[in-house]
Amino acid sequence: MRAQGRLQWSALLLAPWLATTALAEAVTIPAARDNTLFEDAAGALSNGAGPVLYAGNNGQDLARRGLVMFDVAAALPAGALIEQATLTLHVSNAPNTTLRAFALHRVLESWGEGTSSTTSGSGVAATTDDATWIHRRWPDALWSDAGGTFVATASGLCQVGDVGFYSWTDSRMADDIRAWLVDPASNQGWLLLGDEATLNTARRFDSRESATSENRPTLVVQFSRNVGVPPEASPAGISLGRATPNPTQGRTAVTFELSRPGHARLEVRDLAGRQIAVLVDAWLSAGRHSAVWQSAGAASGIYFLCLTSQHHEVVARPVIRLK
């Protein structure tokens, strides 16, 4: 009887998964805005319309920070399930070939792109609406923090050396995009932060205004969407997104939504229905929430993220764990 019960549990969870067809797609998104913050107490320098942007520390011990934003809400279809994101930038000039860490940080305040333009690493006089070291939009709107207001934890990291193409890919970048799709007004892009503690670490990157189109910043977003499953297939008022990455070898993230406040429980179960982990067990507000499963201690196989609320039945999503 126990074996039969386990088979019934597996069949219950697998049925909606097998009935759903996921279409894997990818879209390449060009930058909608970019700029450089040149360290300058007066906030007089920018490069809004220039063909290049900078990040790192120059030879005069002054920092440069790049800004880049992509309009993901306009480029992705409604209901897109974000699987992976990759930002690619081209370095057109470097002082040396030493690899340096360049991190992406999610920007928290709006910023502008004026008509200032130069290829110089020293910047040029800011124009109306330009972002500068102290201004979000020159000459009146200020950053809450000089040098840009951004999330302290990096969304992505890449080692950058000599001239060439470099790519940033991280699950936290995908998390940022999911958040921007929920609230497009919060999308202020990423700040590119280099090694600012060492002289001559600055790199010159091609911007969206580069004359060489293939060198311009691009964001490739891989996503999927379900077809052939009517909306009533999931309980009204509760939804569970796809786990990403999936398959996973460690960390996987998932978002879920509640139409009204209440108690929610998100568990990881195996094919036999045994509880492996509890990710959420709390009273939550209505809206979108997220959770992470650190699966390092789990064996290879198929697992299910199972979401229940006090108002609705269980909703499940499969996760494949690889060693």
Secondary structure, DSSP 8 states (H G I E B T S, - for coil): -HHHHHHHHHHHHHHHHHT-EEEEEEEEEE-SEEEEEE--TT--EE-TT-SEEEEEE-TTS-EEEEEEE--HHHHS-TT-EEEEEEEEEEEEE-S----EEEEEEEB-S-----S---S-TT-EE--TT---SSEEETTTEE-SSTT--B-SS-SEEEEE-SSEEEEEE-HHHHHHHHHHHH-GGG---EEEE---SSTT--EEEE-TT-SSGGGS-EEEEEEEEEES--GGGS-TTEEE---BSSSBSSEEEEEEEESS-EEEEEEEEETT--EEEEEEEEEE-SEEEEEEEE-TTS-SEEEEEEEEESSS--EEEEEEE--
